[in-house]
Amino acid sequence: MNADETGWREDGTNGYLWSFSTPGIRYFVYRQSRSGQVAKEVLGEDFEGVVVSDFYSGYGVLLSRHQRCWAHMCRDLAKLADEHASDDAVRNWVEDVVAVYKRAKRFHSDDAQVRLKRRELFEEELLRLARPYLKADMPQRVLAERIERFLPELFVFVEDPRVPSENNAAERALRPAVISRKVSGGTRSPKGSQTKAVLMSLFGSWLLRGQDTIQTCAQMLRDANQNTTPAPAILSHAA
């Protein structure tokens, strides 16, 4: 389950549009809060899958397994190298960390025990790179401490090949909303926000499955119409 959130305005008030994506589903909700309780509300207390997300601590409230996004990590590593372009030690450290990730991405095995062992080896190697800079007054400290904190959540994709190493699915799911936000400025009411989230969920899921969105929508409306009690009967019952 890829998860992400982005800012969204409702009647001029700041809130958040949350995205939850699987290979066949895109689901959106609007909430004023960015609390991790929103993720818990959507996924439930007993979600047993793997949550793929960035390093936002709010997702930590979920008791499921986690895979943190290496695309975010690599962007922050590249930024660190750019900010210290004249420091060979920083650039070499960044290259070493990225090299571990690239080797992990290339790794493949059909043996579950081999994958588990290799995950542990990648974790040990990355921690060795981070350890000299923990608590140190050096440029690498912030990312080194991030590695230490999230180490068990960085190589789940090695152990389970079904899990992506990055959160691109959630970011792609939110991209249309980001464009829409720039054009419209947001929604104007709670009902509008709910409608926006429902329509994005439906059309986003259909597109993800390769379905014709217009035909699928029309079929859904026809099915709903067939299951609706005719108006005269409703009026008669009310009377």
C-alpha positions as CSV (number, residue, x, y, z in Angstrom):
1,M,0.0,0.0,0.0
2,N,1.6,3.2,-1.2
3,A,0.6,6.2,1.0
4,D,1.2,9.9,0.6
5,E,-0.6,13.2,1.3
6,T,-0.5,16.7,-0.1
7,G,-1.9,20.1,1.0
8,W,-5.5,20.9,-0.1
9,R,-7.7,24.0,0.7
10,E,-11.3,23.8,1.5
11,D,-13.2,27.1,1.5
12,G,-9.8,28.8,2.1
13,T,-8.9,26.6,5.0
14,N,-5.8,24.4,4.8
15,G,-6.2,20.6,5.0
16,Y,-4.8,17.5,3.3
17,L,-5.7,15.2,0.5
18,W,-4.5,11.7,1.4
19,S,-3.7,9.0,-1.2
20,F,-3.6,5.2,-0.7
21,S,-2.6,3.1,-3.7
22,T,-2.3,-0.6,-4.6
23,P,-1.6,-2.0,-8.0
24,G,-5.3,-2.0,-8.7
25,I,-6.8,0.7,-6.5
26,R,-6.4,4.4,-5.8
27,Y,-8.2,5.7,-2.8
28,F,-8.4,9.3,-1.6
29,V,-9.8,11.1,1.4
30,Y,-9.7,14.7,2.5
31,R,-9.1,15.6,6.1
32,Q,-8.1,18.8,7.8
33,S,-5.5,16.9,9.8
34,R,-2.1,15.5,8.8
35,S,-2.1,13.2,11.8
36,G,-1.2,9.6,11.3
37,Q,-4.6,8.8,12.8
38,V,-5.9,9.4,9.3
39,A,-3.9,6.6,7.9
40,K,-5.0,4.4,10.8
41,E,-8.7,5.4,10.0
42,V,-8.3,4.4,6.4
43,L,-6.3,1.2,6.7
44,G,-7.7,0.0,10.1
45,E,-6.0,-1.3,13.2
46,D,-5.4,-4.8,11.7
47,F,-3.8,-3.9,8.3
48,E,-1.3,-6.7,7.6
49,G,0.3,-5.5,4.4
50,V,3.4,-3.3,3.9
51,V,3.0,0.5,3.9
52,V,5.3,2.3,1.5
53,S,5.8,5.9,2.4
54,D,8.2,8.8,2.7
55,F,9.9,9.4,6.0
56,Y,7.0,11.4,7.6
57,S,6.7,10.1,11.1
58,G,2.9,10.1,11.0
59,Y,2.9,6.7,9.3
60,G,4.7,5.3,12.3
61,V,1.4,4.9,14.2
62,L,0.6,2.0,11.9
63,L,1.6,-1.3,13.4
64,S,2.1,-2.9,10.0
65,R,5.4,-3.4,8.3
66,H,6.9,-0.3,6.5
67,Q,9.1,0.3,3.5
68,R,10.5,3.9,3.4
69,C,11.0,5.6,0.1
70,W,14.4,5.4,-1.4
71,A,13.5,8.0,-4.1
72,H,13.2,10.5,-1.3
73,M,16.4,9.3,0.4
74,C,18.3,9.6,-2.9
75,R,17.0,13.1,-3.5
76,D,18.1,14.2,-0.1
77,L,21.5,12.5,-0.6
78,A,21.9,14.4,-3.9
79,K,21.0,17.7,-2.2
80,L,23.6,17.0,0.5
81,A,26.3,16.3,-2.2
82,D,25.4,19.5,-4.1
83,E,25.5,21.6,-0.9
84,H,29.0,20.3,-0.2
85,A,30.3,19.9,-3.7
86,S,33.9,20.8,-2.7
87,D,33.9,18.2,0.2
88,D,35.3,14.9,-1.1
89,A,34.4,13.1,2.1
90,V,30.7,14.1,1.8
91,R,30.5,13.2,-1.9
92,N,32.2,9.9,-1.3
93,W,29.9,9.0,1.6
94,V,26.8,9.8,-0.6
95,E,28.1,7.7,-3.4
96,D,28.7,4.8,-1.0
97,V,25.2,5.0,0.4
98,V,23.6,5.1,-3.0
99,A,25.8,2.2,-4.2
100,V,24.4,0.0,-1.4
101,Y,20.9,0.9,-2.5
102,K,21.7,0.1,-6.2
103,R,23.1,-3.3,-5.3
104,A,20.0,-4.0,-3.3
105,K,17.8,-3.1,-6.2
106,R,19.8,-5.4,-8.5
107,F,19.6,-8.3,-6.1
108,H,17.2,-11.2,-6.9
109,S,16.6,-14.6,-5.5
110,D,13.7,-17.1,-5.5
111,D,14.8,-18.4,-2.1
112,A,13.0,-16.6,0.8
113,Q,15.7,-17.4,3.3
114,V,18.4,-16.1,1.0
115,R,16.4,-12.8,0.5
116,L,16.0,-12.4,4.3
117,K,19.7,-13.0,4.9
118,R,20.7,-10.5,2.2
119,R,18.3,-7.9,3.6
120,E,20.1,-8.2,7.0
121,L,23.5,-7.9,5.2
122,F,22.4,-4.7,3.4
123,E,21.2,-3.3,6.7
124,E,24.5,-4.0,8.4
125,E,26.5,-2.5,5.6
126,L,24.4,0.7,5.6
127,L,24.6,1.0,9.3
128,R,28.4,0.8,9.1
129,L,28.4,3.7,6.8
130,A,26.1,5.7,9.0
131,R,27.7,5.0,12.4
132,P,30.7,7.3,12.2
133,Y,28.5,10.3,11.7
134,L,25.8,9.7,14.4
135,K,25.7,12.6,16.8
136,A,28.7,14.1,15.0
137,D,28.9,17.7,14.0
138,M,29.3,16.8,10.4
139,P,27.2,17.3,7.2
140,Q,26.3,13.6,7.0
141,R,24.8,13.6,10.5
142,V,21.1,14.2,9.7
143,L,20.9,11.5,7.0
144,A,23.1,9.1,9.0
145,E,20.7,9.4,11.9
146,R,17.7,8.9,9.6
147,I,19.4,5.7,8.4
148,E,19.8,4.5,12.0
149,R,16.2,5.3,12.9
150,F,14.6,3.8,9.9
151,L,17.0,1.0,9.2
152,P,14.5,-1.9,9.6
153,E,12.2,-0.1,7.0
154,L,14.8,0.5,4.3
155,F,15.3,-3.0,2.7
156,V,11.9,-4.7,3.1
157,F,11.8,-4.7,-0.7
158,V,14.8,-7.1,-0.7
159,E,13.0,-9.6,1.5
160,D,9.7,-9.2,-0.3
161,P,10.0,-8.6,-4.1
162,R,6.4,-7.5,-4.3
163,V,7.2,-4.4,-2.3
164,P,8.5,-1.3,-4.3
165,S,11.6,0.5,-2.9
166,E,10.0,3.9,-3.6
167,N,6.7,5.7,-3.2
168,N,6.3,6.7,-6.8
169,A,2.8,5.1,-7.1
170,A,1.4,7.4,-4.4
171,E,3.1,10.5,-5.9
172,R,1.8,9.7,-9.4
173,A,-1.7,9.3,-7.9
174,L,-1.6,12.7,-6.3
175,R,-0.1,14.5,-9.3
176,P,-3.5,15.3,-11.0
177,A,-4.7,16.7,-7.7
178,V,-1.7,19.0,-7.4
179,I,-2.4,20.3,-10.9
180,S,-6.1,20.7,-10.0
181,R,-5.2,22.6,-6.9
182,K,-3.1,25.1,-8.8
183,V,-6.0,25.7,-11.2
184,S,-8.9,25.8,-8.9
185,G,-7.4,26.7,-5.5
186,G,-9.2,23.8,-3.9
187,T,-12.8,23.0,-3.0
188,R,-15.5,25.2,-1.5
189,S,-17.3,22.9,1.0
190,P,-17.1,19.6,2.9
191,K,-19.4,18.1,0.3
192,G,-17.2,19.3,-2.5
193,S,-14.1,17.8,-0.9
194,Q,-15.9,14.5,-0.4
195,T,-17.1,14.5,-4.0
196,K,-13.6,15.3,-5.2
197,A,-12.1,12.4,-3.3
198,V,-14.7,9.9,-4.4
199,L,-14.4,10.9,-8.1
200,M,-10.6,10.8,-7.9
201,S,-10.8,7.3,-6.3
202,L,-13.2,6.0,-9.0
203,F,-11.5,7.4,-12.1
204,G,-8.0,6.9,-10.7
205,S,-8.7,3.2,-10.1
206,W,-10.4,2.7,-13.5
207,L,-7.4,4.3,-15.3
208,L,-5.0,2.1,-13.2
209,R,-6.8,-1.0,-14.4
210,G,-6.9,0.1,-18.0
211,Q,-10.6,0.5,-18.1
212,D,-12.5,3.0,-20.3
213,T,-13.5,5.6,-17.8
214,I,-16.5,7.0,-19.6
215,Q,-17.9,3.5,-20.4
216,T,-17.2,2.3,-16.9
217,C,-18.8,5.3,-15.3
218,A,-21.9,5.0,-17.6
219,Q,-22.2,1.3,-16.6
220,M,-22.0,2.1,-13.0
221,L,-24.8,4.7,-13.3
222,R,-27.0,2.3,-15.2
223,D,-26.4,-0.4,-12.6
224,A,-27.2,2.1,-9.8
225,N,-30.4,3.3,-11.6
226,Q,-31.6,-0.3,-12.0
227,N,-31.1,-0.9,-8.2
228,T,-33.0,2.3,-7.2
229,T,-36.6,2.1,-6.1
230,P,-38.8,4.1,-8.6
231,A,-39.8,7.6,-7.4
232,P,-43.6,6.9,-7.3
233,A,-43.1,4.0,-4.9
234,I,-40.9,6.1,-2.6
235,L,-43.5,8.9,-2.6
236,S,-46.3,6.4,-1.9
237,H,-44.3,4.8,1.0
238,A,-43.6,8.3,2.5
239,A,-47.3,9.2,2.3
